[in-house]
Amino acid sequence: LGLVRTKFVALLLGPAGVGLFGMYGAIVDLATTIAGLGVSSSGVRQVAEAAGENDRGRIEVAASATRRLSLALGALGGVALIALAGPVSRVTFGTESHAIAVMVLGAAVFLRCAAWGEGALLQGLRRIPELALTSVVGALAATVGSIALVWWVGEAGIAPAIVFAAAASLVATLWFSRRVVSGAGTGGDTARNALYSSLLGLGVVFMAGALGQHVGAYVVRTAIFQELGADAAGHYH
């Protein structure tokens, strides 16, 4: 599906459009990794531990804490990207002409963080069929929506297409995760609050491990875009 999506973008917008798609994607990947603070990964551990003890109440509390923290961090990350859209555009593209698109990408950061938080519950509970279906449904919706947006409004549809893909992934993940665990919790706020520090403490370690990969991808794409142009960035992508 990713191949189909990229092929359509290449046909409609050429290599430069593909390069812009890759640059926007690199920005969202890096911003989401930083904003998420690894909570989705540490959430998997907390949910899996509770599931291993067959403690339904603890599962609900871990699920609730992971969801709430992912939403809060996603919101902060999205707002931060919107606020820093000008500098991010200037550093990435050498101009602030893409600032509006970067602001739109702030919504994708929030949606992705939320989706990661929901996906952590499915992974922690070892719901492999649901995870697989989530990936397929989300990718299919993202492909159809992305092609339609780019076809409709051209290059201006790239950033909204990335947001649509993130929204499709969240909806697909929510559909399955809410059926598995409600996340209400039996311990109330006290139990949830006790988990937040653990989620953040371990999550930062996970984030540090993933950060290098995304920083590297962002730096390489930025260098290619600024030194060789959008077409070269498209061929690289």
JOKAKA-V963906 format. One record per run of one state. SS is the DSSP state (helix for helix, strand for strand, loop for the rest). FROM is the first residue (numbers start at 1). LEN is the number of residues. If there is no record, write none. Layout:
BEGIN
<<SS | FROM | LEN> <SS | FROM | LEN>>
END
This chain:
BEGIN
<<loop | 1 | 1> <helix | 2 | 35> <loop | 37 | 2> <helix | 39 | 14> <loop | 53 | 3> <helix | 56 | 28> <loop | 84 | 1> <helix | 85 | 9> <loop | 94 | 5> <helix | 99 | 26> <loop | 125 | 3> <helix | 128 | 53> <loop | 181 | 7> <helix | 188 | 41> <loop | 229 | 1> <helix | 230 | 7> <loop | 237 | 1>>
END
